[in-house]
Amino acid sequence: MKRSEVNALITKSISFAKAHGFILPPFAFWTPQEWKRKGAEADEIRDCMLGWDITDFGLGKFHKMGLVLFTIRNGHYHDKRYEKTYCEKMLISEDHQICAMHFHWNKAEDIINRGGGILAVQLFKATPADKFSGNPVTVSIDGVRKTVKAGGIIRLRPGESIFLPSRLYHKFWGENGKVLLGEVSKVNDDMHDNRFYEAIGRFPKIDEDEPARYLLFSEYPRRYS
């Protein structure tokens, strides 16, 4: 992805979230220059991978398969300095932009339609060999159990949410417009806890065609002793 595209996506995401009454924390707006002045007091942001995250799954077709994410709060599986046992994210899915089919080895999560269009979620149980099971899938939609066939699609209107346990394959996309999503989950570890059904990437390579306005969480500097 080009840096100019990343810059534009973050700027548009801030405006889209604000238009739906979702206000991001101050560190969402720190510039690269401000980050250079941040010391150990900001290590929770660095170590727990908080902040902006944009992926095209290594395919170079962001608007067909991609996602904008912002991790607001998170714990850490291995660093006991961070006692949070939960994570919260904001996600933005464009109209018919697919978030690739995957499950999480450990994380269970609620995905919430916070506003905009319809969120479509396709579901498969995983076999012991991590293939698609042909068995029906039962999930909780705002506390109400719903069963769909293997590969069934559930559509969530603004305000509705779905609970996704670990090892449940899911992919999702927006319909009838861009969708503002919330995610409330167990501790998130994007380095080790994602199992994509197809062999794809997770973090994009950035073509630096212009200066960064904001940093992705993988780009935070550590320039203090």
C-alpha positions in Angstrom: 0.0 0.0 0.0 1.1 3.6 -0.6 1.7 5.9 2.4 -0.6 8.4 0.7 -3.4 5.8 0.7 -2.8 5.0 4.4 -2.8 8.7 5.3 -6.1 9.2 3.4 -7.7 6.2 5.0 -6.9 7.3 8.5 -8.1 10.8 7.9 -11.4 9.5 6.4 -11.8 7.0 9.3 -11.5 9.7 11.9 -14.2 11.7 10.2 -16.4 8.7 9.7 -16.2 7.7 13.3 -16.8 11.2 14.5 -19.9 11.4 12.3 -21.3 8.4 14.2 -20.5 9.9 17.6 -17.5 7.7 18.1 -14.6 9.8 19.5 -11.1 8.2 19.6 -8.6 8.7 22.4 -5.9 11.4 22.2 -3.1 9.0 21.0 -5.1 8.3 17.8 -4.0 11.8 16.7 -0.3 11.8 17.7 2.0 12.7 14.7 5.3 11.0 14.0 7.0 14.0 15.4 5.1 13.7 18.7 5.9 10.0 18.9 9.6 10.8 18.8 9.1 12.7 22.0 7.2 9.9 23.8 9.2 7.9 26.3 8.5 4.8 28.5 5.3 6.4 29.8 3.7 5.3 26.4 5.0 1.7 26.5 1.5 0.3 27.1 0.5 1.7 23.7 3.6 0.2 22.1 3.6 -3.2 23.9 -0.1 -3.9 23.7 -0.3 -2.9 20.0 -2.7 -0.1 20.5 -3.5 2.3 17.7 -4.0 2.3 13.9 -3.8 -0.9 11.9 -4.6 -1.1 8.2 -4.5 -4.3 6.3 -4.9 -5.4 2.7 -3.9 -8.9 3.6 -0.9 -8.6 1.4 -3.0 -8.7 -1.8 -2.7 -5.1 -2.8 -6.5 -4.8 -3.4 -7.5 -2.9 -0.2 -11.0 -1.8 -1.4 -11.9 -5.4 -2.3 -10.2 -7.1 0.6 -9.0 -5.1 3.5 -9.9 -3.4 6.8 -9.2 -0.3 8.9 -8.8 -1.0 12.6 -8.0 1.0 15.7 -7.2 -0.8 18.9 -8.3 1.4 21.8 -7.4 -0.9 24.7 -5.8 -4.3 25.1 -3.9 -6.5 27.5 -0.9 -8.7 26.8 -0.6 -12.5 27.0 3.0 -12.6 28.2 3.7 -9.3 29.9 2.2 -9.3 33.4 2.7 -5.5 33.8 -0.5 -5.2 31.8 -3.4 -6.6 33.7 -6.2 -6.1 31.3 -7.9 -9.3 30.2 -9.9 -7.7 27.4 -9.6 -5.7 24.2 -11.7 -3.1 22.5 -11.3 -2.1 18.8 -13.0 0.2 16.3 -13.1 -1.3 12.8 -14.4 0.2 9.5 -15.6 -2.1 6.7 -16.3 -0.5 3.3 -19.3 -1.5 1.1 -18.6 -5.1 -0.1 -15.0 -4.9 1.2 -14.2 -8.4 2.6 -12.3 -9.1 5.8 -10.7 -12.5 4.9 -12.0 -15.8 6.3 -10.3 -16.6 9.6 -10.6 -17.7 13.2 -8.7 -17.0 16.4 -7.0 -19.8 18.3 -7.7 -18.1 21.7 -9.7 -14.9 21.3 -13.5 -14.8 21.6 -15.2 -11.6 20.6 -18.3 -9.6 20.1 -18.5 -7.7 16.8 -21.0 -4.8 17.0 -22.5 -2.8 14.2 -22.1 0.7 15.5 -23.6 2.5 12.5 -23.7 3.0 8.8 -24.7 0.1 6.6 -25.4 -3.6 7.2 -22.7 -6.0 8.4 -22.8 -9.4 6.7 -21.0 -12.2 8.5 -20.4 -15.7 7.0 -19.7 -18.6 9.4 -18.2 -22.1 9.3 -17.2 -24.3 12.2 -13.7 -25.7 12.0 -12.9 -29.3 11.9 -10.0 -30.7 14.0 -7.9 -30.3 10.9 -8.9 -26.7 10.6 -11.0 -27.2 7.4 -14.6 -26.1 7.0 -17.1 -28.3 8.8 -20.5 -29.1 7.2 -22.3 -28.8 10.5 -24.7 -26.0 11.3 -23.5 -23.0 13.3 -25.3 -21.6 16.4 -24.3 -18.2 17.6 -25.6 -15.6 20.0 -27.1 -12.4 18.4 -27.5 -9.9 21.3 -28.2 -12.8 23.7 -30.6 -14.6 21.3 -29.4 -17.9 19.9 -29.6 -18.3 16.1 -28.6 -21.3 14.0 -27.6 -21.2 10.3 -26.3 -23.8 7.9 -22.6 -24.2 7.3 -21.5 -21.1 5.3 -24.6 -19.3 6.3 -24.6 -15.5 6.4 -26.0 -13.4 9.3 -26.8 -9.7 8.6 -26.6 -7.2 11.5 -28.3 -3.8 11.4 -26.8 -0.9 13.4 -27.0 -1.6 17.1 -26.9 -5.4 16.6 -24.0 -7.6 17.6 -22.7 -11.2 17.2 -20.6 -13.3 19.6 -17.9 -15.3 17.9 -16.1 -18.0 20.0 -12.6 -19.1 19.3 -12.0 -21.5 16.4 -15.2 -20.3 14.6 -14.3 -19.3 11.0 -15.8 -16.0 10.0 -15.5 -13.4 7.2 -17.4 -10.2 7.0 -18.2 -7.2 4.8 -20.4 -4.1 4.6 -23.6 -3.9 2.6 -25.6 -0.7 1.7 -22.6 1.5 2.6 -19.6 1.7 4.9 -20.0 0.2 8.4 -18.6 1.4 11.7 -17.8 -1.7 13.8 -16.9 -2.2 17.4 -15.1 -5.2 18.8 -15.0 -6.3 22.4 -12.9 -9.4 23.1 -10.4 -11.3 25.1 -6.9 -10.1 24.8 -5.9 -9.6 21.2 -2.6 -10.9 19.7 -2.5 -10.2 16.0 1.0 -11.6 15.7 0.1 -15.2 16.7 -3.7 -15.7 17.2 -5.1 -15.4 13.6 -5.6 -18.5 11.5 -6.5 -17.5 8.0 -8.2 -20.1 5.8 -6.1 -19.2 2.9 -2.4 -18.4 3.0 -2.4 -14.6 3.0 -0.6 -11.8 4.7 -1.7 -9.7 7.7 0.4 -6.5 7.6 1.0 -4.4 4.5 4.3 -3.3 3.1 4.2 0.5 2.8 5.5 2.4 -0.2 6.7 5.7 1.2 5.4 8.0 -1.5 4.7 10.9 1.0 5.4 11.6 4.7 3.3 9.8 7.3 0.7 11.9 9.0 0.0 9.1 11.6 1.9 5.9 12.5 0.6 2.4 12.4 1.1 0.4 15.6 3.9 -1.5 14.0 5.8 1.8 13.4 6.1 3.3 16.8 9.7 4.5 17.6 11.6 3.6 20.7 14.2 6.3 21.0 14.7 6.6 24.7 17.2 4.9 27.1 
